[in-house]
Amino acid sequence: MVRRTPLNEAHRKLGARMVDFAGWDMPVQYSSVIGEHETVRTAVGLFDVSHMGEVEFNGPGALETVNALISNDLTRISDGQAVYAGLLNEQGTFVDDIVAYRFSPERIFICVNASNREKDFAWMKEHAKGVKPVDRGDEFAQIAVQGPKAAGLVQRLTKADLSKVGTYRFTEGEVAGVKSIISRTGYTGEDGFELYCPPGGAVKLWDALLTEGQQDGVKPCGLGARDSLRTEMKYALYGNDIDDKHTALEAGLGWIVKLDKPAFIGKDALVAQKAAGVKRKLVGFELTGSGIPRHGYAILKDGKPVGEVTSGTMGPSVKKPIGIGYVPTELSAEGSTFDVDIRGRAVPAVVVKTPFYKKP
């Protein structure tokens, strides 16, 4: 059975094209993917991300319990801050990538990917030594407000002082009269906020953002623009760029792995891999021939398969065919060349510095 977010009817009234995504009926676009993409780059866009899951650890020892489950380190941040981290298995590959919010040492709140909600909760419940997790996924809707005009829009609807909420920091307060967690995070490369609110307040909050945001040029945005925006930033998507077959070091996410902290699941495997040398790496590349790279296309060197494209698109902002994929380490340096097999054609490509998109 396909699940629906509290904003499902609102999307349909706006004429959204709906698709099944991870078992959820979600908007892929309203007007055009390119138009919605550019709105986020130049103004402000709204995304319904209520399909994401939320898990909470409460009580003495919550921080220590979660810290043993994730690759990043909650002891290095203060209350009111968040970290991006991996849930890793014993092989150092991904169960999921998550954002962990530190309300206090006794309250840790975690946002997980929609496709992994049930799996992640079961995994955390099995591996948590100490405080047990609580699945709060059905208690929250989530709206992402993204773009250079996002802060001004949200600020006009809340009494919370957003100038005090830096990147990967959060606060609690009412937005348009709806009690919310106001998190300055995002998946687009632009400034913005994720607003976690009760499901019953989601429509009120969504409508208020659309109405108040008219002066900013606000648009509702779908999964299509969300994917092209994150690809231009080389932000990993679970199931495409990261999964249970690739380690955090191979994925270029060593910065979210704190090998100097006490034991966490996957640490031993990553220490060993780092010592032995990483044999393949996730890189960003541009095609120098015609075509668009897509997930699953083979990467070739001298006509032989050596890797695979994990994400690709014609970047609306960079106006180039761009891709992300795993290649042998010897082909991972900027300027390295290889081919991408696009429907039987070997199209030349070059490794480039990422993110692909850089703010003007």
N, C-alpha and C positions, 0 to 999 in steps of 0.2 A: 504494500500500500504506500503510495506516494504521500509524503508529509507536506504540510503547508505552514508557512510562517504566519504570524499575526497580521502581516502586511499583504497577504496574498490577494485579497479583494482589491486593495488599493492599487496594486500593480496592474490588475486586469482593467480597472477603470481608467488607468493611464495608457492603456493600449499596449502594454508590454508583450513581447513574444516570450512565452514561457517554455522552459525545458526541464527535463528530469535531470537534476544534478545531485549525485550522492544520495538518491532517494528522496530528494526534496523538489517541489515544484517551484522553480526559481526563474526570475526574469533574466534573459540573456541580453536583451536590448529593448529600448523603448523607441528611439528614433533611428539612430545609426551608431554603430560601435565607434567609428572615427569621430563623430560629433561629440559623443559622450566622453571619449578619451580626451579630446582637446578641451572640453569644458573643465575637466579636472586639472589639466595643465595650466589653464588660464583664469579660471573662475572658481567654481565649487560644484562638486557632484555629491549625490547621496546614493549610498549602496545599502540594500537590505542584506545584512550578514547574520540574521537571526538563526540561520541553520548551524552556525558554529556552536560548539559545546562548551559548557562551563563546569568545572570541578573545583570543589573547595576542601581545604584541610583546616580544621579548627581545633584549638586546644594546645596545651603545653607540648612542645616538641614538634609542632607543625612545620616550622622552618627546617629543622634537622631532617625530618622525614622526607620532605620534598627535595631537599638538597641532595639526598642520596639517590633520588630518582632522575634528576636532570643533569645535563652536562655543564650548565652555567652555574654561577655561585651567588646564591641569595644573601650570603653574609657580606658581600662586597657592596651591596646597595642599602639604602635607607628605607624606612617606612614611607610609602607614597611613591615608590619607584617600581619599575617593572623590568624584566629581562626577557630577551628572546633566547630560547634554549631548545635542546633536543631531548626527547625521550628516546634513549638508545637501548638496544638489546646487548647481550653479552658479546656480540661480535662487533659492537661499535657502529652498527647500522641503525637505521631509523625505525622506531615504532611510530613516531610522529614528530613534528616540530610544533612548539607551543610558545605562548607568552605567559609568564608567571608574574603575578602581581603581589607585592609584599605590603599588605595592610598593616601587619605587625608580625612579630615572631610567632604569634599564635593564630594568625589568620593568613593563609596563602590561597590565592584565587588563581585558577589556571584556565586559559582559553585554549581549546583544542580544535582541530579541523573537523568539519562537518562529516567527512567520509569516515572518520575514525572515532566518532563519539563513543560508541558502545565498546569498541576494542580498547581504546585508551583507558576508559574507566575500569574495565575488567583487569587490564594490565597493572594499573596503579593499585587497585585493590589487592591484587595478588602479591605485588612486590613491596608495598609500603610496610616498613617495619617501624611501628609506632602508631601515629595517628592515622586513622582510616579515612579515605576520601568520601565525599558526599557528592553525588551527581546532582547538579543544579541546572542542567541544561534546559529544562522545561520552565524554569523560573525567570528566564531572561530572554528578551528580544535584544537585538543589537543593530544599530544604525551607524554606518561609517560616513563621516562628513569630511571630504577630502578636497584639497585645492588651496591656492594662495589666499582665497577669500573665506576659507573655512573658519578661521579663528574669529574674524569679525562677525560672521553669522551666528556662531554658537554663543559668542559673548553677549550679543544683543538679547539672547533668550535666557540668560542665566545671571544670577548675582555672584556666582563664583568668579574669582579673579583669575582669569586664564593666563595672565602674564606671569603668574607664579607657577604655572604648570608647564614645565619644560618637556622636551622630547623624552619619551618613555617614562613619564611621570603621570600621576593621575590624582583626582580628587573626587569627592562625592558632593552632589548638590542637585537642585532641581533645574531642569532645562525645559522651558515652556510649561512649567508647572508639573513636570513629570520627574519623579525621583530617579536619579541616574548615577552611574559611575561614569566619570568623564575622563577618558584616557587619551593622552596625546601620543597615539601610535598610528600606524597605517601600513598600507601595502601598495602604495602608489608612487612613492618618491616625493610626494608633496606634503606640505604641512596638513594636519588634520586631526580628527578625533574619532574614537570609537565610543559610542554612547550605549551603555548597557542599561536597560530599563525593564520594568515589569511588562509582560506581554500585553496586559490590559491598557498600558499607556502608549504602546508603540504607534498606533494610528494617530493619536493626538500629537505626538512628538514629530512624526513624519510630516503630517500636514502643516504643523507650525514651521518646520524647517523649509518646506516648499514655499509657503506663503511669505515668510520673512525674507527668504533668500531670493525672491524675485528681483530685488534691486541689485543683487550680486550676479544675476544670470545663472542661478542654480538650475541643475537638471537632475532628474533621477537617472541612475546609471545601472547597467546590468553586468552580468558575468563576463561578457565579451570585452568590455572596456577594462574591467578589473584585470583580466588576463593580459591584455596588451600593455597596460600600464606597468604591471609587475614584471613583465618580460623585459621591457626597456630598462628596468632597474637591475636585471639579473637577480630578482628575488625568487627563491626556490619555491616550487609548488610540490607538495607531497603527492606521490603517485606518478609524477613526471620526472622531476629533477632530483628528488630524494626519495628513498624507499628503504626496504629492508635488505637491499642488495648492495648498497653503497654506503661507505662510512662517512662520518662527519668531516674527516680530513680530506677524503677524496672529493667531497662536495664543496671544498673551499670554505668550510664553516669552522675552521679551527679557532676562530675568534669567539665562538660560543662554547668552546670546550676548555674548561679550566683544569688542566692536568695536574696542577699543583694543589688542588683542594683534596680533602680526604676522599675515600673511595666513593665512586658512583658507578652505576651499572654501565658497562662498556669501557670503563677507563683502562683496564688492563690490555684490552685488545688494541686500543688507540695508542697507548704507550709503546706497545710492540710494533705497531705499524709505523709509527713515527721513527722508531729506531731503525727499522729495516728499510725505510724509504717508501713513500707513497708511489704506487705504480701507475695510477691513472688519476686524472683530475677533471673537474667540471670547468669548462671554459665558455666564454662568450665569443662569438664569431660573426663576421659579416660575409654574405655571399658577394663575390666579385663578378659573378655571372648572373644570368637571369633565372628567376625562380624564387620560391619561398620555402625555407626549411620547415619541416613539420615533425612533430613527435613520432619517433620510431624509424625515421629515415636513417640509413646507414651512413657512417662517416668513413671515407676511403683514403688510403695512402698507397700510391703506386698501384691503384686498381683493386687493392685488397681491403676488406672491412677491418677497421681498427677501433671503431667506436660507434656511438649512436646519438642522434639528436634527441634531446629530451623536451625542449620547447622551441618554438619558432614562430615568427610572424613577420609581416611587413610593418615595421615600427611607424605608427602614425606621426609621432613627433620627430623621430630621427630620419624618417623617409628613406629607410634602407631595409632590405631583407636581413633580419638578424636571427640568430639562433643561440641556443645553449646546448652543450652536449659533453659527454665524457670522451676523452682521448687519452692515449698513452702520455705519461708525463713528459716525454721527450718532444711531444707536439703541443705542449701547453703554454709555451712562452709567447708573449705578444709578438706578432709578426709571423708566427708559424703558419704554414699553409697545408691544406688538404682539400679533398673534394667531398661533396655531399651528393649521395645518390638520390636524385629527384626523378622518380618514374623512369628509371633506366638511363638517365643522363648524369654524367659526372660533372657537377657544377663546382667550380673553384670557390674556395673560401679562405679567409684569413682570420687568425685569432686577434682580437682587439682588446683594449683596456675597457673594463666595465666599471660602473654602469654605462650602458650605451647612451642613455639620456643624461644630460647635465643641464641644470637650470641656467637660463640666460643670465 
